[in-house]
Structure formats: structure tokens, C-alpha cells
């Protein structure tokens, strides 16, 4: 079966070539040659051929549907996740200021939600969530301490 391919299928093979390069299965010259051939591929046979001699984990099945996510959505999730991490980190010192860190901590937890569902942003989103929860807990503790001392 030698069907025509589109950009989504080419991108899947390029990702597999990137992984093979990162794993040391291809040298840079071979990677560049295969990358050029994969981006110019017209049929499934052309794409499968770029991965045929690599270990099975790098093989591409043309019957697997290509999942495409709009680039704007990726940037939006990345931006919100980065903002969540900034809010979370800024919330920690603010927690000592009469518990003001609770607000940016809660914002960080909310903004990190989309990132936790994205494989590319999951680690950053989890860090923002953990730091945000820590900032909220610390803010509550500071307020409780201030109320008991006063």
C-alpha cells in the first residue's frame, strides 16, 4: 500500500528520526539525509523506508492516524503553563507577607490545569501545581500564626 502522505504523517516520521538521533542510532549526516527525504516524501513507502533499518520502537505504521494539534493551541498551553510557574514561584515569598501568596498560588494551580494534560508541558505544570499548593498552605499557616499571636 503506497498511499500519498500529508504533513501530519511526515511530522510523525520526523519525530521518530529526532528520537533516533537523540538515542545515538543515527549520526548527524545520516539524520540530515533522512530528514530531507522524509520532508519530501510523497508516499507511505517513502516514509517507511526512512525508518526501516532502525530498531522496532522507531518504526512508523502508516495505518496509525496522525494526531494534529494546532500550533496556536500548543503555544497557548505553553504560555499558560509558564505563567503558572511564574505565579507559583512568586507566591512563595509573598506567603510570608501576611499570607498574600495565596492568591498567586491559586492562580498558578488554575493556570497549570491545561499543562497537566499536555505531554510536553506536564513536568512544568506539575511543578507549578506543587509550588502553588505549597504557597497556599504556607500563606494559610502565616495567617493562622498571625491570628494566634495577635
C-alpha positions in Angstrom: 0.0 0.0 0.0 1.7 3.2 -1.2 -0.8 6.0 -0.4 0.1 9.7 -0.6 1.0 11.3 2.7 0.5 14.7 4.2 2.3 16.9 6.5 1.0 15.2 9.6 2.4 11.8 8.6 5.8 13.5 7.6 5.9 15.1 11.0 5.4 11.8 12.8 8.4 10.3 10.9 10.5 13.4 11.6 9.7 13.0 15.3 10.8 9.3 15.2 14.0 10.4 13.4 14.6 13.0 16.1 14.3 10.3 18.7 16.7 8.0 16.8 19.2 10.8 16.6 18.9 11.5 20.3 19.3 7.8 21.1 22.5 7.6 19.1 21.1 5.4 16.3 21.9 7.9 13.6 24.8 10.2 13.1 24.2 13.8 12.1 24.9 13.4 8.4 22.6 10.3 8.1 19.9 12.1 10.1 20.1 15.2 7.9 19.8 13.0 4.7 16.8 11.1 6.1 15.2 14.3 7.3 15.4 15.8 3.9 14.0 12.6 2.3 11.2 12.4 4.9 10.1 16.0 4.4 10.0 15.5 0.6 8.2 12.1 0.8 5.1 11.6 -1.3 4.0 8.1 -0.3 3.9 5.9 2.8 6.6 3.7 1.3 8.9 6.7 1.1 8.4 7.4 4.8 8.6 3.8 6.0 11.9 3.5 4.1 13.4 6.2 6.3 13.0 4.1 9.4 13.2 0.5 8.1 16.7 -0.2 9.4 16.2 1.3 12.8 15.0 -0.7 15.9 11.3 -1.5 16.1 10.5 1.3 18.5 11.3 3.8 15.8 9.1 2.1 13.1 6.1 4.0 11.8 2.8 2.4 11.0 1.0 4.3 8.2 -2.3 3.0 9.4 -1.9 4.9 12.7 -3.9 8.1 12.3 -1.8 11.3 12.6 -2.9 13.4 15.5 -2.5 17.1 14.8 -2.8 19.8 17.3 -2.9 23.4 16.1 0.3 25.2 16.8 -1.6 28.1 18.3 -3.1 25.7 20.9 0.4 24.4 21.8 1.7 27.9 22.2 -1.3 28.9 24.3 -0.8 25.9 26.7 2.9 26.6 26.9 2.3 30.2 27.7 -0.3 29.5 30.4 2.0 26.8 31.9 4.9 29.2 32.0 2.7 31.9 33.5 1.6 29.3 36.1 5.1 28.6 37.1 6.0 32.3 37.4 2.9 32.8 39.6 3.8 29.8 41.7 7.4 30.9 42.3 6.4 34.5 43.1 3.7 33.2 45.5 6.3 31.6 47.8 7.9 34.8 49.1 4.6 36.6 49.2 3.2 33.9 51.5 5.4 35.4 54.3 3.8 38.8 53.7 0.6 38.4 55.7 -0.4 35.4 53.5 -0.5 37.3 50.2 0.9 34.3 48.4 -2.4 32.5 48.5 -3.8 34.5 45.5 -0.9 33.9 43.0 -0.7 30.3 44.3 -4.3 29.7 43.5 -3.8 31.4 40.1 -0.8 29.1 39.4 -2.9 26.0 40.3 -5.7 27.1 37.9 -3.4 28.0 35.0 -1.4 24.8 35.3 -4.5 22.7 34.6 -4.2 22.7 30.8 -0.4 22.0 31.0 -1.0 18.8 33.1 -3.0 17.4 30.2 -0.2 18.1 27.7 2.7 15.7 27.5 5.1 18.5 26.5 4.1 20.7 29.4 3.3 18.1 32.1 6.5 18.4 34.1 6.4 22.2 34.2 2.7 22.2 35.1 3.2 19.7 37.9 6.0 21.9 39.3 3.7 24.9 39.2 0.9 23.0 40.9 3.1 21.7 43.7 4.7 25.1 44.3 1.3 26.8 44.1 -0.2 24.3 46.7 2.9 24.9 48.9 2.5 28.6 48.7 -1.2 28.5 49.6 -0.5 26.2 52.5 2.3 28.5 53.7 0.0 31.5 53.3 -2.7 29.9 55.4 -0.1 28.9 58.1 1.2 32.5 58.2 -2.3 33.9 58.6 -3.1 31.4 61.3 0.1 32.3 63.1 -0.7 36.0 62.9 -4.2 35.4 64.2 -3.0 33.4 67.2 -0.2 35.8 68.1 -2.4 38.9 67.9 
